[in-house]
Amino acid sequence: MTSVIAWIAQVDKRRPEDDERPSTRGSGLYFATDSRRTVEQTLPGGQIKEVLTDDCVKAFAPAGTRDIFAFAGDATFPPAALGKIETLLSGDTERFNAMDAYERSAEIFNILKTDFDALLTKPTYEFWILHGTRTGAMSGAEFHLFQYSYTFENPQLTYGIVQCDTEHSVALERLGTGKAVVLSSVEATVKKSGTVSSSQFSAFCDAVQGRTATQDKYSGGPIQLVGLLNINDAIHMGVVTPIGTYFRGSTSPPSNPKEFYWRNTTFENVDIDGSPRKNLK
Protein backbone atom coordinates (compact mmCIF):
# COMPACT_ATOMS: atom_id res chain seq x y z
CA MET A 1 0.00 0.00 0.00
CA THR A 2 2.05 2.97 1.25
CA SER A 3 3.11 6.49 0.26
CA VAL A 4 5.50 8.02 -2.25
CA ILE A 5 6.32 11.60 -3.24
CA ALA A 6 8.25 12.93 -6.24
CA TRP A 7 9.50 16.49 -6.41
CA ILE A 8 11.75 18.65 -8.54
CA ALA A 9 14.13 21.11 -6.89
CA GLN A 10 15.24 24.63 -7.72
CA VAL A 11 14.32 25.15 -11.36
CA ASP A 12 17.13 26.71 -13.40
CA LYS A 13 15.91 30.04 -14.85
CA ARG A 14 19.04 30.71 -16.91
CA ARG A 15 17.36 30.06 -20.23
CA PRO A 16 16.76 32.51 -23.09
CA GLU A 17 13.68 34.69 -22.63
CA ASP A 18 12.42 33.69 -26.07
CA ASP A 19 12.57 29.95 -25.23
CA GLU A 20 8.89 29.00 -24.96
CA ARG A 21 9.34 25.30 -24.20
CA PRO A 22 7.95 24.03 -20.88
CA SER A 23 10.65 24.29 -18.20
CA THR A 24 11.93 20.85 -17.22
CA ARG A 25 15.23 22.12 -15.85
CA GLY A 26 16.22 22.02 -12.22
CA SER A 27 18.93 21.08 -9.77
CA GLY A 28 17.48 17.70 -8.90
CA LEU A 29 14.62 15.21 -9.03
CA TYR A 30 13.89 13.20 -5.89
CA PHE A 31 11.66 10.32 -4.78
CA ALA A 32 10.89 9.50 -1.14
CA THR A 33 8.93 6.48 0.06
CA ASP A 34 8.06 4.64 3.23
CA SER A 35 8.91 0.94 3.79
CA ARG A 36 5.60 -0.64 4.79
CA ARG A 37 4.11 -3.63 3.01
CA THR A 38 0.71 -5.26 3.54
CA VAL A 39 0.31 -9.02 3.21
CA GLU A 40 -3.00 -10.86 3.45
CA GLN A 41 -2.96 -14.08 5.49
CA THR A 42 -5.76 -16.64 5.58
CA LEU A 43 -6.50 -17.81 9.11
CA PRO A 44 -7.62 -21.40 9.94
CA GLY A 45 -11.26 -20.32 10.02
CA GLY A 46 -11.02 -18.76 6.58
CA GLN A 47 -10.85 -15.17 7.78
CA ILE A 48 -8.44 -12.79 6.03
CA LYS A 49 -5.94 -10.95 8.21
CA GLU A 50 -3.80 -8.05 7.04
CA VAL A 51 -0.21 -8.22 8.29
CA LEU A 52 1.89 -5.03 8.16
CA THR A 53 5.69 -5.17 8.03
CA ASP A 54 8.24 -2.36 7.50
CA ASP A 55 10.84 -4.17 5.38
CA CYS A 56 10.04 -3.45 1.73
CA VAL A 57 12.61 -1.77 -0.55
CA LYS A 58 10.64 0.72 -2.63
CA ALA A 59 13.20 3.15 -4.08
CA PHE A 60 15.83 2.25 -6.68
CA ALA A 61 18.77 4.11 -8.24
CA PRO A 62 20.57 1.77 -10.66
CA ALA A 63 24.34 2.31 -10.50
CA GLY A 64 25.85 4.22 -13.40
CA THR A 65 22.49 5.41 -14.77
CA ARG A 66 20.42 8.59 -14.95
CA ASP A 67 17.28 6.83 -13.77
CA ILE A 68 15.48 6.55 -10.43
CA PHE A 69 12.40 4.50 -9.53
CA ALA A 70 9.95 4.24 -6.65
CA PHE A 71 6.51 2.79 -6.12
CA ALA A 72 3.44 2.85 -3.92
CA GLY A 73 0.72 0.25 -3.57
CA ASP A 74 0.95 -3.51 -4.02
CA ALA A 75 4.28 -4.83 -2.74
CA THR A 76 4.50 -8.08 -4.73
CA PHE A 77 5.06 -7.25 -8.40
CA PRO A 78 6.78 -3.81 -8.21
CA PRO A 79 9.79 -4.64 -5.96
CA ALA A 80 10.62 -7.80 -7.91
CA ALA A 81 10.17 -6.10 -11.28
CA LEU A 82 12.16 -3.00 -10.29
CA GLY A 83 14.93 -5.17 -8.84
CA LYS A 84 15.18 -6.79 -12.27
CA ILE A 85 15.20 -3.37 -13.99
CA GLU A 86 17.91 -2.14 -11.62
CA THR A 87 20.14 -5.08 -12.52
CA LEU A 88 19.41 -4.72 -16.24
CA LEU A 89 20.18 -0.99 -16.41
CA SER A 90 23.30 -1.23 -14.25
CA GLY A 91 24.64 -3.99 -16.48
CA ASP A 92 24.09 -2.10 -19.74
CA THR A 93 24.62 1.55 -18.83
CA GLU A 94 26.24 2.58 -22.11
CA ARG A 95 23.26 1.48 -24.21
CA PHE A 96 20.58 2.90 -21.91
CA ASN A 97 22.37 6.20 -21.25
CA ALA A 98 22.69 6.74 -25.02
CA MET A 99 18.87 6.76 -25.37
CA ASP A 100 16.79 9.87 -24.89
CA ALA A 101 14.35 9.94 -21.96
CA TYR A 102 11.34 8.77 -23.96
CA GLU A 103 13.18 5.90 -25.67
CA ARG A 104 14.50 4.71 -22.32
CA SER A 105 11.10 4.97 -20.69
CA ALA A 106 9.38 3.10 -23.54
CA GLU A 107 11.85 0.21 -23.37
CA ILE A 108 11.58 -0.06 -19.59
CA PHE A 109 7.78 0.04 -19.75
CA ASN A 110 7.73 -2.74 -22.35
CA ILE A 111 9.89 -4.92 -20.09
CA LEU A 112 7.60 -4.27 -17.13
CA LYS A 113 4.47 -4.87 -19.19
CA THR A 114 5.78 -8.18 -20.57
CA ASP A 115 6.48 -9.39 -17.04
CA PHE A 116 3.14 -8.09 -15.76
CA ASP A 117 1.14 -9.72 -18.58
CA ALA A 118 2.84 -13.04 -17.80
CA LEU A 119 1.52 -13.07 -14.21
CA LEU A 120 -0.88 -15.95 -13.59
CA THR A 121 -2.55 -14.04 -10.75
CA LYS A 122 -2.87 -10.27 -10.84
CA PRO A 123 -1.87 -8.26 -7.74
CA THR A 124 -4.28 -7.96 -4.80
CA TYR A 125 -3.80 -4.21 -4.57
CA GLU A 126 -3.33 -1.36 -7.04
CA PHE A 127 0.15 0.06 -7.59
CA TRP A 128 1.92 3.03 -9.13
CA ILE A 129 5.55 3.02 -10.31
CA LEU A 130 7.42 6.31 -10.81
CA HIS A 131 10.38 6.55 -13.16
CA GLY A 132 12.51 9.69 -13.25
CA THR A 133 15.18 10.35 -15.88
CA ARG A 134 17.60 13.11 -16.85
CA THR A 135 19.04 14.18 -20.17
CA GLY A 136 21.96 16.60 -20.38
CA ALA A 137 23.83 17.99 -17.38
CA MET A 138 24.42 21.14 -15.34
CA SER A 139 22.55 24.12 -16.88
CA GLY A 140 21.50 21.88 -19.78
CA ALA A 141 19.97 19.19 -17.56
CA GLU A 142 16.32 18.35 -18.19
CA PHE A 143 14.26 16.06 -15.99
CA HIS A 144 11.41 13.79 -17.06
CA LEU A 145 8.92 11.84 -14.99
CA PHE A 146 6.92 8.78 -16.08
CA GLN A 147 4.28 6.74 -14.29
CA TYR A 148 3.39 3.08 -14.87
CA SER A 149 0.17 2.09 -13.12
CA TYR A 150 -2.15 -0.79 -12.35
CA THR A 151 -5.60 0.12 -11.00
CA PHE A 152 -8.84 -1.77 -10.56
CA GLU A 153 -10.52 0.76 -12.82
CA ASN A 154 -8.04 -0.08 -15.59
CA PRO A 155 -6.67 -3.57 -14.73
CA GLN A 156 -3.64 -3.54 -17.00
CA LEU A 157 -0.26 -1.86 -16.84
CA THR A 158 -0.63 1.65 -18.27
CA TYR A 159 1.91 4.29 -19.31
CA GLY A 160 1.76 7.96 -18.39
CA ILE A 161 3.86 11.12 -18.54
CA VAL A 162 3.91 13.53 -15.59
CA GLN A 163 4.56 17.15 -16.56
CA CYS A 164 7.68 18.69 -15.02
CA ASP A 165 7.06 22.26 -16.21
CA THR A 166 7.20 24.25 -13.00
CA GLU A 167 8.82 27.43 -11.78
CA HIS A 168 9.34 26.28 -8.18
CA SER A 169 10.66 23.42 -6.08
CA VAL A 170 7.39 21.53 -6.02
CA ALA A 171 5.87 18.10 -5.58
CA LEU A 172 5.13 16.58 -8.97
CA GLU A 173 3.30 13.50 -7.72
CA ARG A 174 1.97 12.00 -4.48
CA LEU A 175 0.62 8.46 -4.60
CA GLY A 176 -0.54 5.58 -2.43
CA THR A 177 -2.97 5.06 0.42
CA GLY A 178 -1.30 7.93 2.25
CA LYS A 179 -1.73 10.38 -0.64
CA ALA A 180 -4.27 12.58 1.14
CA VAL A 181 -2.19 12.69 4.34
CA VAL A 182 0.97 13.60 2.40
CA LEU A 183 -0.90 16.24 0.37
CA SER A 184 -2.29 17.86 3.51
CA SER A 185 1.12 17.81 5.19
CA VAL A 186 2.85 19.32 2.13
CA GLU A 187 0.27 22.09 1.80
CA ALA A 188 0.62 23.04 5.47
CA THR A 189 4.43 23.02 5.32
CA VAL A 190 4.62 24.97 2.05
CA LYS A 191 2.27 27.59 3.48
CA LYS A 192 4.64 28.01 6.41
CA SER A 193 8.05 27.57 4.78
CA GLY A 194 7.51 28.24 1.06
CA THR A 195 7.98 26.16 -2.08
CA VAL A 196 11.44 24.82 -1.34
CA SER A 197 12.82 21.29 -1.47
CA SER A 198 12.99 21.03 2.30
CA SER A 199 9.22 21.63 2.52
CA GLN A 200 8.45 18.63 0.31
CA PHE A 201 10.71 16.22 2.18
CA SER A 202 10.00 17.37 5.73
CA ALA A 203 6.26 17.23 5.05
CA PHE A 204 6.59 13.68 3.73
CA CYS A 205 8.62 12.60 6.76
CA ASP A 206 5.99 14.11 9.03
CA ALA A 207 3.22 12.26 7.18
CA VAL A 208 5.00 8.90 7.49
CA GLN A 209 6.73 9.14 10.87
CA GLY A 210 5.64 12.38 12.54
CA ARG A 211 2.53 13.91 14.04
CA THR A 212 0.22 12.93 11.15
CA ALA A 213 1.63 9.42 10.65
CA THR A 214 -1.24 7.58 12.35
CA GLN A 215 -3.74 8.83 9.76
CA ASP A 216 -2.78 6.08 7.29
CA LYS A 217 -1.97 2.71 8.88
CA TYR A 218 -0.64 1.36 5.57
CA SER A 219 2.23 3.89 5.49
CA GLY A 220 5.14 3.79 7.91
CA GLY A 221 8.58 2.48 8.74
CA PRO A 222 11.97 3.73 7.51
CA ILE A 223 12.06 6.60 5.01
CA GLN A 224 13.76 5.79 1.69
CA LEU A 225 15.25 8.46 -0.59
CA VAL A 226 16.77 8.45 -4.07
CA GLY A 227 17.93 11.41 -6.11
CA LEU A 228 18.94 12.47 -9.57
CA LEU A 229 21.03 15.65 -9.50
CA ASN A 230 21.80 17.81 -12.52
CA ILE A 231 25.17 16.08 -12.89
CA ASN A 232 26.53 12.57 -12.27
CA ASP A 233 24.58 9.36 -11.82
CA ALA A 234 21.48 8.48 -9.84
CA ILE A 235 22.10 8.03 -6.11
CA HIS A 236 20.66 6.33 -3.06
CA MET A 237 20.62 8.71 -0.11
CA GLY A 238 20.61 7.89 3.59
CA VAL A 239 18.02 9.50 5.88
CA VAL A 240 18.69 10.67 9.45
CA THR A 241 15.48 11.16 11.46
CA PRO A 242 14.76 11.73 15.17
CA ILE A 243 13.71 8.09 15.54
CA GLY A 244 16.31 6.36 13.39
CA THR A 245 18.94 6.43 10.64
CA TYR A 246 18.13 4.54 7.46
CA PHE A 247 19.68 3.51 4.18
CA ARG A 248 17.49 1.81 1.56
CA GLY A 249 14.87 1.16 4.24
CA SER A 250 17.29 -0.56 6.61
CA THR A 251 18.81 0.54 9.90
CA SER A 252 22.07 -1.14 8.83
CA PRO A 253 24.38 1.48 7.26
CA PRO A 254 26.42 0.77 4.13
CA SER A 255 30.01 -0.31 4.70
CA ASN A 256 31.26 3.04 3.35
CA PRO A 257 28.75 5.64 4.67
CA LYS A 258 30.92 8.67 3.90
CA GLU A 259 30.65 7.90 0.18
CA PHE A 260 26.90 8.56 0.25
CA TYR A 261 24.73 11.61 0.69
CA TRP A 262 22.78 11.76 3.96
CA ARG A 263 19.84 14.07 4.61
CA ASN A 264 17.98 14.95 7.76
CA THR A 265 14.22 15.54 7.81
CA THR A 266 14.66 19.16 6.74
CA PHE A 267 16.69 17.97 3.74
CA GLU A 268 20.00 19.35 4.99
CA ASN A 269 23.25 17.61 4.05
CA VAL A 270 24.49 15.77 7.13
CA ASP A 271 26.81 12.96 8.12
CA ILE A 272 25.45 9.62 9.26
CA ASP A 273 25.49 10.89 12.86
CA GLY A 274 23.32 13.88 11.92
CA SER A 275 26.07 16.51 12.21
CA PRO A 276 26.27 19.17 9.43
CA ARG A 277 28.23 18.07 6.40
CA LYS A 278 30.31 20.57 4.47
CA ASN A 279 31.53 20.74 0.88
CA LEU A 280 28.48 19.04 -0.60
CA LYS A 281 25.95 20.62 -2.92
KEMIMAR-492208 format. One line per 3 residues: number of its first residue (from 1); their letters; for each residue x, y negated, z negated of N, C-alpha, C. Coordinates in steps of 0.1 Angstrom, whole numbers. Last residue first. Layout:
N
NUM> a> X/Y/Z/X/Y/Z/X/Y/Z ~ ...
***
This chain:
281
281> kln> 270/-198/23/259/-206/29/246/-202/24 ~ 294/-198/-2/285/-190/6/274/-200/11 ~ 310/-210/-22/315/-207/-9/307/-198/0
278> krp> 299/-195/-53/303/-206/-45/308/-200/-31 ~ 272/-185/-73/282/-181/-64/286/-192/-54 ~ 262/-185/-107/263/-192/-94/274/-187/-86
275> sgd> 253/-152/-121/261/-165/-122/262/-171/-108 ~ 242/-127/-119/233/-139/-119/240/-152/-120 ~ 258/-106/-115/255/-109/-129/246/-121/-130
272> idv> 263/-107/-88/254/-96/-93/250/-98/-107 ~ 261/-142/-80/268/-130/-81/259/-119/-87 ~ 239/-161/-58/245/-158/-71/253/-145/-70
269> nef> 221/-186/-42/232/-176/-40/239/-174/-54 ~ 186/-188/-49/200/-194/-50/210/-182/-48 ~ 160/-181/-50/167/-180/-37/181/-186/-37
266> ttn> 148/-179/-74/147/-192/-67/155/-193/-55 ~ 156/-154/-82/142/-155/-78/139/-169/-73 ~ 189/-150/-66/180/-149/-78/166/-153/-73
263> rwy> 207/-129/-44/198/-141/-46/191/-139/-59 ~ 237/-120/-29/228/-118/-40/220/-130/-42 ~ 254/-105/-2/247/-116/-7/238/-112/-18
260> fek> 283/-83/-6/269/-86/-3/264/-99/-8 ~ 307/-78/-16/307/-79/-2/292/-82/3 ~ 305/-73/-43/309/-87/-39/309/-89/-24
257> pns> 298/-46/-46/288/-56/-47/292/-70/-42 ~ 305/-18/-36/313/-30/-33/303/-43/-34 ~ 287/1/-42/300/3/-47/309/-9/-45
254> pps> 255/-14/-51/264/-8/-41/278/-7/-47 ~ 237/-5/-82/244/-15/-73/252/-7/-62 ~ 207/8/-90/221/11/-88/227/2/-78
251> tsg> 181/2/-89/188/-5/-99/203/-2/-98 ~ 167/-3/-56/173/6/-66/180/-3/-76 ~ 159/-17/-34/149/-12/-42/154/-3/-54
248> rfy> 183/-27/-24/175/-18/-16/165/-11/-24 ~ 191/-35/-55/197/-35/-42/190/-24/-34 ~ 185/-56/-84/181/-45/-75/189/-47/-61
245> tgi> 181/-61/-118/189/-64/-106/188/-53/-97 ~ 155/-74/-140/163/-64/-134/171/-69/-122 ~ 140/-94/-150/137/-81/-155/146/-70/-149
242> ptv> 147/-118/-137/148/-117/-152/146/-103/-158 ~ 167/-106/-109/155/-112/-115/156/-111/-130 ~ 185/-106/-80/187/-107/-94/175/-114/-100
239> vgm> 189/-86/-52/180/-95/-59/182/-94/-74 ~ 210/-83/-22/206/-79/-36/198/-90/-42 ~ 203/-78/12/206/-87/1/201/-82/-12
236> hia> 214/-66/43/207/-63/31/212/-73/20 ~ 215/-84/74/221/-80/61/210/-76/51 ~ 225/-86/109/215/-85/98/221/-80/85
233> dni> 256/-104/117/246/-94/118/235/-94/107 ~ 262/-139/128/265/-126/123/253/-116/123 ~ 239/-166/124/252/-161/129/254/-147/122
230> nll> 216/-173/111/218/-178/125/232/-174/131 ~ 206/-143/95/210/-156/95/212/-161/109 ~ 183/-123/83/189/-125/96/193/-139/97
227> gvl> 178/-101/54/179/-114/61/187/-113/74 ~ 159/-85/29/168/-85/41/167/-98/48 ~ 150/-73/-2/152/-85/6/162/-82/17
224> qip> 128/-61/-27/138/-58/-17/138/-70/-7 ~ 122/-58/-62/121/-66/-50/132/-62/-40 ~ 108/-29/-80/120/-37/-75/117/-45/-62
221> ggs> 73/-31/-88/86/-25/-87/96/-34/-82 ~ 43/-37/-67/51/-38/-79/65/-31/-77 ~ 10/-32/-57/22/-39/-55/30/-40/-68
218> ykd> -14/-21/-66/-6/-14/-56/7/-20/-52 ~ -27/-39/-83/-20/-27/-89/-11/-19/-79 ~ -27/-71/-83/-28/-61/-73/-20/-49/-78
215> qta> -25/-86/-106/-37/-88/-98/-38/-78/-86 ~ -2/-86/-120/-12/-76/-123/-25/-77/-115 ~ 13/-108/-112/16/-94/-106/5/-84/-109
212> trg> 14/-134/-119/2/-129/-111/3/-115/-107 ~ 38/-137/-133/25/-139/-140/13/-135/-133 ~ 59/-113/-116/56/-124/-125/42/-125/-131
209> qva> 62/-95/-95/67/-91/-109/64/-101/-120 ~ 47/-103/-73/50/-89/-75/54/-86/-89 ~ 44/-131/-75/32/-123/-72/35/-108/-75
206> dcf> 70/-139/-80/60/-141/-90/48/-132/-88 ~ 82/-133/-55/86/-126/-68/76/-127/-79 ~ 67/-151/-39/66/-137/-37/70/-129/-50
203> asf> 77/-175/-50/63/-172/-50/60/-157/-48 ~ 104/-173/-43/100/-174/-57/85/-171/-59 ~ 102/-174/-15/107/-162/-22/103/-162/-37
200> qss> 90/-199/-8/85/-186/-3/89/-174/-12 ~ 107/-217/-22/92/-216/-25/86/-203/-21 ~ 131/-215/-9/130/-210/-23/115/-209/-27
197> svt> 127/-227/15/128/-213/15/126/-208/1 ~ 100/-252/13/114/-248/13/115/-233/12 ~ 78/-273/11/80/-262/21/95/-259/23
194> gsk> 73/-279/-25/75/-282/-11/78/-270/-2 ~ 66/-275/-51/81/-276/-48/83/-279/-33 ~ 38/-275/-53/46/-280/-64/60/-283/-59
191> kvt> 29/-263/-30/23/-276/-35/31/-283/-45 ~ 43/-240/-31/46/-250/-20/41/-263/-24 ~ 30/-227/-52/44/-230/-53/48/-241/-43
188> aev> 4/-223/-42/6/-230/-55/21/-235/-56 ~ 9/-208/-19/3/-221/-18/5/-229/-30 ~ 21/-185/-30/29/-193/-21/22/-207/-21
185> ssl> -1/-174/-45/11/-178/-52/20/-188/-43 ~ -19/-169/-25/-23/-179/-35/-11/-184/-42 ~ -5/-150/-10/-9/-162/-4/-12/-173/-14
182> vva> -2/-129/-29/10/-136/-24/6/-150/-18 ~ -29/-123/-32/-22/-127/-43/-9/-135/-39 ~ -36/-114/-6/-43/-126/-11/-35/-131/-23
179> kgt> -18/-92/-2/-17/-104/6/-24/-116/0 ~ -16/-68/-14/-13/-79/-23/-13/-92/-15 ~ -19/-49/5/-30/-51/-4/-28/-63/-13
176> glr> -4/-66/35/-5/-56/24/-17/-58/15 ~ 14/-96/43/6/-85/46/6/-75/34 ~ 21/-126/58/20/-120/45/10/-108/47
173> ela> 42/-146/79/33/-135/77/33/-130/63 ~ 57/-169/77/51/-166/90/41/-155/89 ~ 62/-195/54/59/-181/56/52/-179/69
170> vsh> 88/-219/63/74/-215/60/72/-200/62 ~ 104/-247/67/107/-234/61/93/-229/56 ~ 90/-263/96/93/-263/82/98/-249/78
167> etd> 79/-264/121/88/-274/118/93/-274/103 ~ 75/-235/142/72/-243/130/82/-253/128 ~ 69/-208/159/71/-223/162/66/-231/150
164> cqv> 67/-181/159/77/-187/150/78/-202/152 ~ 39/-159/161/46/-171/166/55/-177/155 ~ 42/-125/166/39/-135/156/47/-148/160
161> igy> 28/-101/186/39/-111/185/34/-122/176 ~ 21/-66/185/18/-80/184/30/-88/183 ~ 8/-34/192/19/-43/193/14/-57/193
158> tlq> -5/-5/174/-6/-16/183/6/-26/181 ~ -13/28/171/-3/19/168/-3/7/179 ~ -48/32/162/-36/35/170/-26/25/167
155> pne> -75/24/152/-67/36/147/-56/41/157 ~ -87/-3/143/-80/1/156/-70/12/153 ~ -97/-1/118/-105/-8/128/-100/-4/142
152> fty> -77/9/103/-88/18/106/-98/12/116 ~ -45/2/119/-56/-1/110/-68/8/113 ~ -12/-3/123/-22/8/124/-33/4/114
149> syq> 12/-23/141/2/-21/131/-7/-9/134 ~ 39/-43/144/34/-31/149/24/-25/138 ~ 50/-75/153/43/-67/143/37/-55/150
146> flh> 79/-97/155/69/-88/161/62/-80/150 ~ 96/-127/159/89/-118/150/78/-110/157 ~ 127/-144/165/114/-138/171/109/-128/161
143> fea> 148/-172/167/143/-161/160/129/-157/166 ~ 178/-183/181/163/-183/182/158/-171/175 ~ 207/-204/180/200/-192/176/185/-194/177
140> gsm> 222/-225/187/215/-219/198/207/-207/194 ~ 236/-232/165/226/-241/169/217/-236/180 ~ 242/-198/158/244/-211/153/233/-221/158
137> agt> 232/-178/187/238/-180/174/240/-195/171 ~ 211/-154/205/220/-166/204/225/-167/190 ~ 182/-140/190/190/-142/202/199/-154/200
134> rtg> 170/-118/165/176/-131/168/183/-130/182 ~ 140/-104/150/152/-103/159/157/-118/161 ~ 119/-84/129/125/-97/133/138/-95/141
131> hli> 91/-67/125/104/-66/132/109/-80/135 ~ 69/-51/103/74/-63/108/88/-61/114 ~ 41/-30/102/55/-30/103/60/-44/109
128> wfe> 14/-20/83/19/-30/91/34/-31/91 ~ -12/5/78/2/-1/76/5/-11/86 ~ -38/22/60/-33/14/70/-19/9/68
125> ytp> -36/56/47/-38/42/46/-33/35/58 ~ -31/82/57/-43/80/48/-46/65/47 ~ -21/87/91/-19/83/77/-32/80/70
122> ktl> -31/117/109/-29/103/108/-28/98/94 ~ -16/147/117/-25/140/108/-22/126/106 ~ 3/151/136/-9/159/136/-20/154/127
119> lad> 20/127/155/15/131/142/3/140/143 ~ 25/116/180/28/130/178/24/135/164 ~ 21/89/178/11/97/186/13/112/184
116> fdt> 45/82/164/31/81/158/21/90/165 ~ 65/86/183/65/94/170/51/94/164 ~ 56/68/202/58/82/206/58/91/193
113> kli> 58/44/187/45/49/192/45/63/196 ~ 85/41/182/76/43/171/63/49/176 ~ 94/38/209/99/49/201/89/52/189
110> nfi> 80/15/216/77/27/223/82/40/216 ~ 92/-4/199/78/0/197/74/13/204 ~ 118/-4/210/116/1/196/101/4/194
107> eas> 113/-15/235/118/-2/234/116/4/220 ~ 102/-40/228/94/-31/235/99/-17/234 ~ 123/-52/214/111/-50/207/103/-39/214
104> rey> 142/-55/235/145/-47/223/132/-43/216 ~ 128/-72/252/132/-59/257/135/-50/245 ~ 126/-95/235/113/-88/240/116/-74/245
101> adm> 152/-103/231/144/-99/220/132/-91/224 ~ 174/-87/255/168/-99/249/158/-94/239 ~ 202/-65/249/189/-68/254/184/-81/248
98> anf> 226/-61/237/227/-67/250/213/-71/255 ~ 221/-48/214/224/-62/213/225/-69/226 ~ 217/-22/224/206/-29/219/209/-44/218
95> ret> 244/-15/233/233/-15/242/221/-23/237 ~ 259/-19/209/262/-26/221/251/-26/231 ~ 248/-1/190/246/-16/188/249/-23/201
92> dgs> 240/25/183/241/21/197/240/6/198 ~ 238/31/157/246/40/165/248/36/179 ~ 219/13/148/233/12/142/243/21/151
89> llt> 196/23/161/202/10/164/216/9/160 ~ 193/49/148/194/47/162/201/34/166 ~ 190/42/121/201/51/125/204/49/140
86> eik> 167/27/122/179/21/116/191/29/121 ~ 148/45/132/152/34/140/165/28/135 ~ 147/63/110/152/68/123/156/56/132
83> gla> 136/46/91/149/52/88/156/57/101 ~ 112/41/103/122/30/103/136/35/99 ~ 100/66/99/102/61/113/112/50/113
80> app> 99/68/71/106/78/79/109/73/93 ~ 84/45/64/98/46/60/106/57/67 ~ 58/49/80/68/38/82/82/40/77
77> fta> 45/74/71/51/72/84/61/61/85 ~ 41/68/42/45/81/47/52/79/61 ~ 29/46/30/43/48/27/47/62/32
74> dga> 7/21/42/9/35/40/24/38/39 ~ 18/-12/33/7/-2/36/12/12/34 ~ 44/-29/50/34/-29/39/24/-18/43
71> faf> 79/-32/59/65/-28/61/57/-29/48 ~ 106/-45/79/100/-42/66/85/-38/69 ~ 137/-51/96/124/-45/95/119/-44/81
68> idr> 159/-69/118/155/-66/104/140/-60/105 ~ 187/-73/140/173/-68/138/170/-65/123 ~ 211/-73/152/204/-86/150/189/-83/147
65> tga> 236/-50/139/225/-54/148/220/-68/144 ~ 253/-38/121/259/-42/134/248/-48/144 ~ 230/-18/104/243/-23/105/247/-27/119
62> paf> 196/-27/100/206/-18/107/219/-24/108 ~ 179/-32/75/188/-41/82/199/-33/89 ~ 147/-29/59/158/-22/67/166/-33/75
59> akv> 125/-21/33/132/-31/41/145/-26/47 ~ 116/-1/17/106/-7/26/113/-18/35 ~ 118/27/-2/126/18/5/117/12/17
56> cdd> 101/34/-32/100/34/-17/109/24/-11 ~ 96/36/-59/108/42/-54/109/42/-39 ~ 75/35/-80/82/24/-75/96/28/-69
53> tlv> 43/51/-77/57/52/-80/64/40/-74 ~ 11/62/-86/19/50/-82/33/52/-86 ~ -14/83/-75/-2/82/-83/7/71/-77
50> eki> -48/89/-76/-38/81/-70/-26/80/-80 ~ -66/119/-73/-59/110/-82/-49/102/-75 ~ -96/134/-66/-84/128/-60/-79/118/-70
47> qgg> -109/166/-77/-108/152/-78/-95/146/-72 ~ -107/193/-79/-110/188/-66/-110/172/-66 ~ -98/204/-102/-113/203/-100/-117/197/-87
44> plt> -70/201/-100/-76/214/-99/-91/214/-97 ~ -65/171/-78/-65/178/-91/-72/192/-90 ~ -45/159/-53/-58/166/-56/-57/174/-69
41> qev> -31/127/-50/-30/141/-55/-43/147/-58 ~ -18/102/-30/-30/109/-34/-27/123/-38 ~ 5/77/-37/3/90/-32/-10/96/-38
38> trr> 19/46/-30/7/53/-35/6/66/-29 ~ 48/27/-39/41/36/-30/29/43/-37 ~ 66/-3/-43/56/6/-48/50/15/-37
35> sdt> 84/-23/-39/89/-9/-38/79/1/-41 ~ 80/-53/-20/81/-46/-32/86/-32/-30 ~ 100/-75/2/89/-65/-1/90/-60/-15
32> afy> 108/-100/25/109/-95/11/97/-85/9 ~ 128/-112/52/117/-103/48/119/-99/33 ~ 138/-141/70/139/-132/59/126/-124/57
29> lgs> 159/-159/91/146/-152/90/148/-141/80 ~ 176/-191/93/175/-177/89/160/-172/89 ~ 177/-216/104/189/-211/98/188/-196/93
26> grt> 162/-219/137/162/-220/122/175/-215/117 ~ 139/-220/164/152/-221/159/151/-223/143 ~ 117/-221/179/119/-208/172/133/-208/166
23> spr> 94/-244/190/106/-243/182/107/-229/175 ~ 82/-242/223/80/-240/209/93/-238/201 ~ 96/-267/246/93/-253/242/90/-252/227
20> edd> 103/-292/254/89/-290/250/86/-276/246 ~ 128/-314/252/126/-300/252/112/-296/246 ~ 133/-341/249/124/-337/261/122/-322/262
17> epr> 150/-342/228/137/-347/226/127/-343/237 ~ 171/-313/223/168/-325/231/153/-329/229 ~ 176/-305/189/174/-301/202/169/-313/210
14> rkd> 181/-301/160/190/-307/169/188/-302/183 ~ 166/-290/140/159/-300/148/169/-307/158 ~ 161/-258/128/171/-267/134/165/-277/143
11> vqa> 143/-251/99/143/-251/114/153/-262/118 ~ 145/-234/73/152/-246/77/154/-247/92 ~ 135/-201/77/141/-211/69/147/-222/77
8> iwa> 106/-181/78/118/-186/85/122/-198/77 ~ 94/-150/63/95/-165/64/107/-169/72 ~ 72/-126/53/82/-129/62/83/-144/63
5> ivs> 64/-102/27/63/-116/32/75/-118/42 ~ 43/-76/15/55/-80/23/53/-95/27 ~ 31/-51/-7/31/-65/-3/44/-67/5
2> tm> 10/-20/-11/20/-30/-12/19/-44/-6 ~ 9/12/0/0/0/0/9/-12/0
***
